Amino acid sequence: MNNQADVPAIAHERVLHVDDEPMICDVTRLCLERGGRFRVDVVYNAEEALALLRSGSYSCVISDYEMPTMNGIELLKEIRSFDPEIPFILFSGRGKETVVIEAINTGADFFIQKGGDTKTLFAELNHKVDYAITKHNARLALKRRDAILEAVSLVATLFLGGEAFKKALKESLTLFGLATEVDMVLVFREDPHNPFDQRYHRLCGWSRLGDPEPAEGLILCPGSDSCWEEKILQGSPVVGSAGNFSDVADRFINEENIRSIAAFPIIADRKVRGMIWFCDCLTERKWAVVEVDALQAAASIVGSALHQEEMHSELLSGKEKYESMYSMMRQLCDTVPDMLWARDLHGRYMFKNKEASQKLPCSTGILTQPDVTSQQESKARDESVLVDGKQVDLEIRKVPFYDQAGELIGSVGIGHDVTAEREATKALIVERRRYAGIFHHIHIGLLTCGPGGEIHESNDRASELLGKMSGSLRGMNLHSIPGLGEIGLLTDFSKAQALRQPIHGRCEYSTKASAKKTLYYSIQPYYDEELRITEVLLTIDEHYQD
């Protein structure tokens, strides 16, 4: 079956521009909307902007600095109190360093100063908006992808726990809804009495906006010309506007104000047996490919669980069906990247998935560890095992395993391979030690500082140049060193972070115990993957004056 999603691009990314000058707003809207990707809404004061932003329907904010009642940085602080991640660009004619520094420290993504060539100015604005939104969307997509995959692992153990299928399914939809941050999740199942007539009955649902269960129930009856149903039956997801599905659920979609739907086929026993819908009611979402791939794993889990439920109802009919269900569950758990296993109260394995079979041989010390015997979930612990002669570091968690009567029958274990993470940490420690040796033996003054000026590390040469005892600078702040308070170095320290580029300069420096010196310095800020400044490297050298 074709597993590639039909993921149409959403027409526009919504941008909110806040400026008390209507002419600037009109020019900005015209320039940004010209490319067709952005749709710009304008407001003329911060209060209107906050009211619109609380709806969560915008991808970026552009704001002036000087506005009545609330300036741009005050607006940014209000926005960050309820949305810490939405991209924010300060687009202002006021370019004082203090404003730039405060904007960056408050959480602005970029500062763009008005003025100069209009074409160049708005080309830069367009680029910054596109970059900020693209990066923000990618970060959110990866975050949701990881949350979905974590939910898939939890759901796999949930269906292994012996709960009734309907209850486990409701709990699973809750996990998927919270992980994807959608407004509604619905599961439809084909009519079991007439599988050849394509009618889908609503089986279960979850909503963060209230009970999505319509009083009369919900049955989908796609017509012969339903393109989306043809793709679903071929095993492909259908993602896009809710209007694509109005031929079967127009009344329900309108009543629930559904804007977009990501529909995935539920496949059980190699046949499409239903659908799972992920619905957004507040905005029309653009799903990333990594999210679609993760949601396909979620739909696969539901399909496997549906098949498990059907097989469970026929267990008494014979051993063959029981073995088929067990094989299905093993296949389900083998798709989970972490280790899963179940043991009875005597420590004997009832189940191990493929990953657990490879990394938990019978000789492992994990066999000697006591199992969970209470309703309290055990804390994660570390274990080391040998696999093909190599040490593998594992993070292990066990939870109680009950039968349908509520009797404790064993435990379910979840194991995560953290070997690569631990090796990376060890390599980092070695690298830091090597770096420290170089750092302390170089004959140029070196200091590493936090963004606020607190000194993390300094070498002996830096202590000598600043007239301090060796090792005494660590923990001090640049602003507290006598003689540095009124010279250009501290100003350039803040300026380099605001401009996000190196600055070189010189200044005069003297202490009571030393002659006047000319210090030549270089200030280099460093960033993390999210472009936040994490450390500043300061190098200093001297030339004495007559």
KEZA-824119 format. One line per field, with one value per residue (C-alpha): residue in one letter; x, y, z. Coordinates in steps of 0.2 Angstrom, whole numbers, always signed. Layout:
BEGIN
aa = [a ...]
X = [X ...]
Y = [Y ...]
Z = [Z ...]
END
This chain:
BEGIN
aa = [m n n q a d v p a i a h e r v l h v d d e p m i c d v t r l c l e r g g r f r v d v v y n a e e a l a l l r s g s y s c v i s d y e m p t m n g i e l l k e i r s f d p e i p f i l f s g r g k e t v v i e a i n t g a d f f i q k g g d t k t l f a e l n h k v d y a i t k h n a r l a l k r r d a i l e a v s l v a t l f l g g e a f k k a l k e s l t l f g l a t e v d m v l v f r e d p h n p f d q r y h r l c g w s r l g d p e p a e g l i l c p g s d s c w e e k i l q g s p v v g s a g n f s d v a d r f i n e e n i r s i a a f p i i a d r k v r g m i w f c d c l t e r k w a v v e v d a l q a a a s i v g s a l h q e e m h s e l l s g k e k y e s m y s m m r q l c d t v p d m l w a r d l h g r y m f k n k e a s q k l p c s t g i l t q p d v t s q q e s k a r d e s v l v d g k q v d l e i r k v p f y d q a g e l i g s v g i g h d v t a e r e a t k a l i v e r r r y a g i f h h i h i g l l t c g p g g e i h e s n d r a s e l l g k m s g s l r g m n l h s i p g l g e i g l l t d f s k a q a l r q p i h g r c e y s t k a s a k k t l y y s i q p y y d e e l r i t e v l l t i d e h y q d]
X = [+0 +5 +10 +15 +3 -5 +0 -6 +3 -8 -10 -4 +6 -3 +7 +2 +9 +7 +11 +2 +7 -6 +5 +19 +7 +0 +17 +22 +7 +9 +27 +25 +9 +17 +25 +9 +16 +10 -6 -4 -16 -13 -18 -13 -10 -4 -21 -29 -14 -15 -33 -30 -14 -23 -33 -16 -19 -4 +14 +24 +22 +30 +30 +35 +44 +36 +17 +4 +0 +12 +29 +35 +46 +31 +20 +33 +34 +15 +15 +29 +18 +6 +16 +35 +39 +30 +43 +43 +52 +55 +53 +57 +64 +72 +89 +97 +108 +99 +83 +91 +99 +83 +73 +85 +86 +67 +65 +64 +70 +76 +78 +76 +78 +67 +75 +87 +82 +64 +67 +82 +73 +58 +68 +77 +60 +53 +68 +68 +50 +52 +67 +59 +43 +52 +63 +48 +38 +52 +55 +37 +36 +50 +44 +27 +35 +44 +29 +19 +32 +33 +14 +15 +27 +15 +0 +9 +11 -7 -15 -3 -10 -26 -39 -55 -52 -64 -56 -38 -43 -51 -35 -24 -34 -31 -12 -12 -23 -11 +4 -2 -10 -25 -42 -51 -47 -60 -59 -71 -74 -81 -98 -94 -111 -108 -90 -93 -104 -92 -100 -90 -97 -89 -81 -73 -67 -58 -59 -50 -65 -79 -88 -87 -101 -116 -132 -138 -120 -110 -109 -99 -105 -93 -100 -92 -84 -75 -57 -51 -59 -50 -34 -38 -43 -26 -18 -13 -16 -27 -22 -30 -45 -60 -69 -62 -73 -89 -97 -99 -99 -104 -116 -104 -89 -99 -106 -89 -81 -67 -55 -43 -42 -28 -36 -26 -32 -33 -26 -29 -24 -18 -35 -42 -54 -57 -50 -43 -45 -34 -45 -40 -55 -45 -33 -30 -14 +1 +7 +26 +31 +40 +23 +14 +26 +24 +5 +5 +14 +0 -14 -4 -5 -24 -26 -16 -26 -42 -36 -31 -49 -57 -45 -48 -67 -63 -50 -62 -64 -47 -28 -25 -34 -25 -8 -12 -16 +0 +9 +1 +5 +23 +24 +16 +29 +43 +39 +43 +61 +63 +63 +47 +45 +32 +37 +26 +27 +41 +52 +49 +47 +30 +35 +50 +49 +63 +74 +72 +77 +93 +98 +91 +98 +94 +111 +108 +109 +91 +84 +90 +82 +65 +50 +36 +24 +13 +2 +16 +26 +45 +58 +69 +86 +102 +108 +123 +123 +134 +128 +139 +154 +150 +143 +126 +119 +101 +88 +75 +57 +45 +26 +14 +4 -14 -27 -45 -50 -37 -26 -7 +1 +18 +26 +29 +46 +52 +70 +79 +97 +107 +124 +127 +121 +133 +148 +145 +145 +162 +169 +163 +172 +188 +187 +184 +199 +210 +203 +206 +225 +226 +216 +227 +244 +241 +251 +236 +223 +207 +191 +174 +159 +140 +129 +127 +146 +149 +166 +166 +184 +200 +218 +234 +238 +221 +223 +240 +234 +219 +230 +222 +228 +228 +211 +202 +193 +181 +164 +167 +157 +166 +156 +163 +181 +188 +195 +183 +167 +170 +179 +173 +176 +160 +150 +157 +153 +134 +135 +143 +129 +116 +124 +128 +145 +163 +169 +188 +194 +206 +205 +216 +217 +226 +226 +233 +247 +251 +255 +243 +241 +232 +222 +218 +203 +192 +174 +166 +148 +143 +126 +116 +106 +91 +103 +103 +119 +127 +144 +156 +174 +185 +203 +215 +233 +243 +254 +261 +261 +275]
Y = [+0 +18 +26 +43 +57 +70 +85 +101 +117 +129 +145 +158 +160 +173 +188 +202 +219 +232 +250 +266 +273 +267 +271 +260 +246 +247 +247 +232 +222 +226 +220 +204 +198 +201 +184 +175 +165 +178 +186 +201 +208 +225 +234 +251 +248 +234 +230 +225 +214 +205 +201 +194 +184 +175 +166 +157 +159 +169 +163 +179 +196 +212 +227 +245 +251 +268 +266 +274 +266 +251 +251 +236 +228 +230 +221 +207 +204 +202 +190 +180 +177 +166 +162 +160 +153 +164 +173 +192 +205 +223 +234 +252 +268 +269 +261 +265 +251 +250 +247 +233 +225 +225 +218 +203 +200 +200 +187 +196 +186 +200 +219 +229 +247 +257 +269 +268 +260 +254 +240 +233 +236 +226 +213 +211 +211 +198 +187 +188 +184 +169 +163 +165 +156 +142 +139 +140 +128 +116 +116 +114 +99 +90 +93 +86 +72 +67 +69 +58 +44 +44 +43 +28 +19 +22 +17 +0 -4 +2 -11 -24 -20 -31 -16 -17 -11 +4 +11 +8 +17 +32 +34 +32 +45 +57 +54 +57 +72 +80 +75 +82 +98 +96 +100 +84 +66 +54 +35 +28 +10 +1 -7 -24 -31 -25 -22 -21 -6 +8 +15 +21 +22 +33 +22 +34 +52 +65 +84 +97 +109 +98 +82 +79 +65 +71 +66 +56 +48 +50 +39 +43 +37 +42 +43 +35 +51 +54 +56 +56 +40 +32 +37 +31 +14 +14 +16 +34 +48 +63 +80 +97 +108 +101 +106 +90 +80 +90 +77 +65 +76 +93 +96 +89 +99 +115 +112 +109 +123 +111 +120 +106 +87 +75 +58 +41 +24 +11 -5 -21 -38 -29 -21 -4 -6 +12 +30 +41 +60 +73 +89 +107 +119 +136 +136 +127 +118 +114 +97 +93 +77 +71 +73 +64 +49 +49 +49 +35 +25 +31 +25 +8 +6 +9 -3 -17 -14 -15 -31 -37 -33 -43 -57 -57 -59 -75 -83 -96 -103 -111 -110 -104 -87 -85 -88 -76 -62 -65 -64 -48 -41 -46 -38 -22 -21 -25 -8 +1 +7 +4 -12 -20 -35 -43 -55 -65 -65 -78 -68 -78 -69 -69 -58 -49 -38 -39 -25 -33 -50 -43 -33 -44 -61 -73 -71 -52 -45 -38 -55 -54 -37 -38 -34 -22 -29 -14 -1 +12 +14 +11 +24 +23 +15 +12 -5 -11 -27 -36 -38 -46 -43 -24 -15 -7 +6 +5 +15 +3 +7 -6 -5 -17 -28 -33 -45 -40 -45 -32 -46 -42 -55 -48 -33 -24 -17 -3 +0 +13 +12 +27 +20 +33 +47 +41 +40 +57 +64 +55 +62 +79 +78 +72 +87 +99 +93 +95 +112 +117 +112 +123 +137 +139 +138 +151 +167 +179 +184 +173 +174 +165 +174 +172 +184 +194 +196 +183 +175 +156 +153 +163 +159 +165 +178 +186 +187 +195 +208 +213 +213 +199 +183 +167 +159 +174 +180 +164 +169 +188 +199 +210 +225 +223 +223 +241 +250 +242 +252 +267 +261 +254 +236 +234 +244 +233 +217 +221 +228 +212 +201 +213 +213 +195 +197 +199 +216 +222 +237 +244 +253 +260 +251 +253 +247 +255 +242 +244 +257 +262 +250 +249 +233 +227 +215 +205 +200 +184 +178 +160 +153 +137 +128 +140 +155 +160 +167 +154 +161 +175 +173 +188 +189 +203 +208 +224 +238 +249 +268 +280]
Z = [+0 -3 +13 +6 +13 +2 +11 +2 +8 +17 +7 +19 +35 +46 +52 +64 +62 +76 +72 +76 +59 +46 +31 +38 +40 +23 +15 +26 +21 +3 +3 +13 +4 -13 -13 -9 +7 +20 +25 +35 +48 +55 +71 +78 +96 +108 +116 +100 +96 +112 +110 +93 +98 +112 +98 +93 +75 +70 +65 +68 +76 +69 +81 +81 +97 +101 +102 +114 +131 +128 +118 +108 +122 +134 +121 +119 +138 +138 +123 +131 +147 +137 +121 +124 +107 +93 +83 +87 +76 +83 +67 +73 +69 +86 +85 +102 +108 +125 +115 +104 +119 +129 +115 +112 +131 +132 +118 +102 +87 +77 +77 +61 +60 +49 +36 +21 +5 +5 -6 +4 +20 +16 +7 +24 +34 +22 +24 +43 +44 +33 +42 +59 +54 +45 +60 +73 +62 +61 +80 +84 +71 +79 +96 +91 +82 +98 +108 +96 +96 +115 +115 +103 +115 +130 +120 +115 +134 +137 +125 +133 +150 +149 +150 +140 +122 +123 +139 +132 +116 +125 +135 +119 +110 +125 +124 +105 +106 +120 +110 +93 +101 +90 +96 +92 +88 +81 +77 +64 +61 +46 +48 +55 +48 +30 +27 +8 +10 +14 +30 +44 +62 +74 +87 +99 +101 +111 +112 +122 +117 +125 +121 +102 +103 +92 +100 +85 +82 +67 +51 +36 +19 +6 -12 -27 -32 -15 -20 -2 +2 -13 -5 +12 +5 -4 +13 +11 +23 +17 +25 +22 +23 +31 +15 +7 +19 +18 +7 +21 +37 +32 +47 +60 +53 +53 +71 +78 +67 +61 +50 +44 +46 +45 +41 +42 +37 +51 +44 +53 +46 +30 +26 +29 +43 +48 +50 +63 +61 +69 +68 +71 +75 +78 +64 +48 +52 +40 +45 +43 +35 +51 +60 +47 +48 +67 +65 +53 +67 +79 +67 +65 +84 +84 +69 +78 +94 +84 +77 +94 +101 +87 +90 +109 +106 +97 +108 +114 +97 +96 +98 +81 +83 +100 +92 +78 +91 +100 +83 +79 +96 +94 +77 +85 +99 +87 +78 +95 +95 +114 +123 +129 +140 +152 +166 +178 +197 +197 +185 +170 +153 +146 +132 +124 +108 +96 +103 +121 +114 +107 +122 +137 +136 +150 +158 +161 +178 +175 +179 +197 +200 +210 +200 +204 +216 +221 +212 +213 +197 +200 +196 +181 +185 +175 +170 +160 +150 +137 +119 +107 +119 +120 +135 +133 +145 +148 +157 +164 +170 +176 +179 +187 +175 +180 +172 +169 +186 +193 +200 +199 +187 +184 +177 +161 +157 +146 +142 +133 +126 +132 +127 +113 +125 +139 +126 +120 +137 +141 +125 +129 +146 +138 +125 +139 +148 +133 +130 +148 +146 +130 +138 +153 +144 +130 +133 +129 +142 +140 +149 +146 +153 +154 +144 +160 +162 +176 +173 +171 +168 +166 +163 +172 +159 +161 +180 +178 +165 +177 +192 +201 +210 +199 +199 +208 +193 +192 +199 +198 +186 +173 +179 +197 +192 +198 +183 +170 +175 +164 +148 +132 +135 +145 +132 +118 +128 +128 +110 +103 +110 +103 +86 +87 +80 +86 +92 +93 +103 +115 +131 +145 +161 +178 +195 +211 +210 +191 +178 +165 +151 +134 +133 +116 +117 +106 +111 +103 +107 +105 +102 +104 +91 +95 +92 +111 +117 +129 +132 +127 +124 +129 +124 +130 +127 +132 +126 +140 +138 +142]
END
